[in-house]
Amino acid sequence: MRAKVAGYMPLLWLLCIPVLNVCYGLLNREGPNVRSLMTIMDVHTPFVSYFIIPYLVWYPFMIGMFVLLFRKDAQVYYRTLVMLCVGLVVCYITYYFFQTVVSRPVVTDDVPLHMLVNLVYNTDQPYNCFPSIHVLTTYLIWKSTVQYITLSRKAHAVIGIVAWAIIVSTVFVKQHVVLDIVGAIVVVEMMAMAMRVLFPLRKKAPASVSA
């Protein structure tokens, strides 16, 4: 039993994420120069309260996927975690020097989903949006899974659907704008290019058809 528990001790490295997240709390307030990256696409994107569900699913999704990565391939787990931590640092530096804000709608608490939206709004100020941490972490984990983890096609499809639902939810609940998504994906792709050069990994075997 002890040996089995000890085998999962490397998952404690995930605590690096909440430690780094202290920086987010310190920066999540209005600074002297706040910019808006809203585009015409954002103006025409409706507020859809149902998307608060995938938005909040991000928390268990991230933890669950890191456990999956660790169980399938510890090297991929460590690689993805390092990239995530580097990505967080890039986000925090960007927030400090280039702070952005998102305009939010007024949401009443007349339905349960609206209460969840307001819970998010009340605990997370509308600053520090570019690039989106929600998107950066989700896209990074999804990309690592697709490239390096062998799963069934059905499993990959489910993970992909959940991941992209989380990503698009950020604009439908008005936590982010489109450029926040683009910025996060660009950061991940740049890190991935650097990692392929510095620490190349063999890509996964073809996915199996069975569930």
Summary of the structure (lengths in Angstrom):
residues: 211
radius of gyration: 18.0
end to end distance: 29.7
largest distance: 57.0
contacts: 617
relative contact order: 0.18
helix: 69%
strand: 4%
